[in-house]
Amino acid sequence: MSSLTIIESILRDRHLFFDEIRQGKGLSEKMRAMFISSIVFLALYGAVMGSTHSLWQALSSGFKLPLLFLATLIVCAPTLYFFNLIFGSNQSLSQNVALMLTAITVTAVVLLSFAPIVLFFLLTSSNYQFFKLLNVGVFTVAGIVGVIFLIQGMSLVSASGGSDGARARQIVVQLWIVVYAFVGSQVAWTLRPFVGAPSMKFELFRQLGGNFYTNIVASIGEILGFFTVR
């Protein structure tokens, strides 16, 4: 199954796709195709993000963005799997990973679909803070769409497991999504910069300090003219 075929299958007939995951049909093939496609799409969008600074930043961001999603998946996957087991889920680890890869793949597709818009603002605006917040907004939208697919997939795949613990498993998934978002934002902060500041030389990584959320508030404050971010 090619990467484009798997994406079309997810977007056009997600119920059939999730049913095949529930039955365990072609899991390794599906996961391989989703992994490759998401890596390529995330790398392309990462390169667009970094192109505001330099070629090296574009290459760096193109490498680090797939790494961000992969690292977050590795950190968070065991939590979802074992808590689902505790509350009576009959899903295998492969099924859990396949569902998470589905969400990441959908997120990557949405990100890539925004790439022309991001490029447009890159070419027509020189405001670094605005461009950074634009990307945060794009990631938020893409992440929400990916989460919707994850919740739908978890519900459909878990339907065959009976009603025992079903409500608890739904709560586990919802809490896991919150944890995933916090872990992802922290990993992103650790791997920064993705959008290099024009006033600074190229850096592969920056020193640890501060956090993602205070930086976003500071960026909004600069755009509104309250203060200047250094």
N, C-alpha and C positions, 0 to 999 in steps of 0.2 A: 504494500500500500504506500503510495507516494505521499509526500508531505502536503501537496496541494489537494490531493484526494481526501486526506484525513481532515483537512480544514473545511472543505466543502461538506463533508459528512457531518461534522460538528455543527456547522452553521445552518445547514438546510434541514437536517433530520436528526436533531439532538436526541429525541426520544429513542429512536432506533439505535443510535450510537451508545447511549447509556444502557440500553437493554443488552447490547452485546457485551458491554463491560460487566454487567450483572451476571451474564452467563459465562463470562471468562473467555469469550471468543477473541482470538488474535490479540491478546493483551500486549505481549512483547512487541509485536509488529506495530500496534497502535502507539505504544509508548515511545518506540524508536522514532517513528514518523513525527510525533508531536514534539519530541525533544529536539530533533534537527530543525524543524520549522520554527519553533520558538527561539532557538539560539540564533538562527539567521535573522529573523525579524527583529529581535531585540538588539542584535548587533547593528543592524541598519539604523534603527531609531537612535541608538546610542551614538552612532557616528554623526547623525544630524544634530544631536544635542551638543556634542563637542566641537562641531564645526564653527561655532561662534567665536572660538578662540584661536585654534591653530590645527594643522594637520596632525600633530602629535596628540593633541587633546581629543580630536575626533577618533583616532585609532584607539586611544586609551579608553574612552567612553564606550566605544564599540565593543571592546573586550570586557569592560567591567559591568556593563548592564546585564548581559546574560549571567555573569558570575553572581551578581546581586540576587537574581531570582533563584539560581541554583543553590546558593548558600542558604537562602531563606527556606527553601523547600527541604533541604537536608536537616536543618535545625528543627523545623516544625512538624515534619511528617511523622516521626515516632509518637509525638504527643497525641495527634488525632487518631492514629491507629490504635494505640493501647487504650485510650479512653473509650473509643468505640467498642473495643473488645469487652471492657469492664461493664458496659451497659448493654451487652447482648448482641452486638453486631456480628454478622457472619461474613463480613467482607474480609478478603485476604489483603495482605500488605500491597500486593501488586494492583489490586482494584483501587485501594486508597491512593496509591501513587498515580495511577492512571487518571483518576478524577482530579487530583491536584494538577497534574500536567495539562489536563483539559482546560482548567481555569487559567493556567499560565499561558497556554497557547492562544486562548481567546483574548486575553489581555495583550499579548504580543501583536495579534492581528489588529486590534483596535488602536494600539499605539502606532503601528505602521500606517494605518489609515489616516492618522492625524499628521503624519510626517510632512505632506505638502503644505498644510496650514502653518506648521511650525517653521518650515523653510521660508514661507512667505513673510512671516514676522521677523525672521532672522535677517532677511534681505531689506526689509523696510523700517526696522526699528533698531536703534543702537543702545537701548536701555537694558543693561545687564540684569537688573533686578526684575524688570517686567518679563524678560525672556525666561528667567529662572522660575518665576511664579506661573508663567504660562505652561511650562513643562510639569510643574506640580499639579496644575489643574487637569492637564491631559492624563497624567498618571492616575489621578483620582477617578476620572470618568472611566478609564480603561480598567482600573481595579474593581470598580463597582460592577461593571459588566461581567468581568471574570468571576466575581463572587456570586453573582446571580446564577451563572452556569454551574458553579460548584454546589450551591444549595440545591438546585434542581437535580443535579446528578446524584448527590448524596441521598435525596429523598427517593428517587426512582430505584437506585441500586439497593437501598435498604428496605424497600417495600416488601421484598420476599422474606425478610427476616422476622416477620411477625410484629405484633404490636407491643410486646414486652420491651420496655425501655425505649420505645420510639421517641417519646417526648424528651427523655433525658438525652438521647443521641442528638436531637435537634438543638438542644441547648448547648451541648458540647461543640457542635459545629459552629454555632454562633459565637461562642466564647473563643473558639480556636481562630476564627476569622479576625477577631480583635487582636489576639496574641500575634497572629501572622502579620497584621498591619504594623504593630509596634516593633516586632523583630525586623521586618523589612525596612522600616524607616531607620532603625539603628544601624543595620548593615549598610544601607545607602549612605548614612552619615560617615561610617567608618571608611567606606570606599571612595568618598568624595575626593576631588571634584569631578562632576560629570559635565557641568557647564563652567568652563574656566573663566575666572574674572579677567577682563581685558587689561586691567592695571597690574596683573601679576604674571610672573613667568610660569611656564608650563610646570606642573607638578603632577607626578603620578598619584601620590597620596598626600594629604595634609595631616598636620599634627592633630591628635585627638584633643578635644576641648569643646565646650558648649554642647548643644544638641540640635536636632533637626527642627524642633518646634519653635524654639526661640529664634532661630535663624530665619524661619518663614515669617514670624511676626516682625522681625527687624526689616526684612525685605519689603513687607507691606508698608511699614512705617516710612521707609525711604521713598517709596513711590508716592505716598500721600504727603510727603514733604515734612514729616515730623522730625526726622533725624537722618544722618548719613551713616550707612554701614561701611565700615572699614575692612 
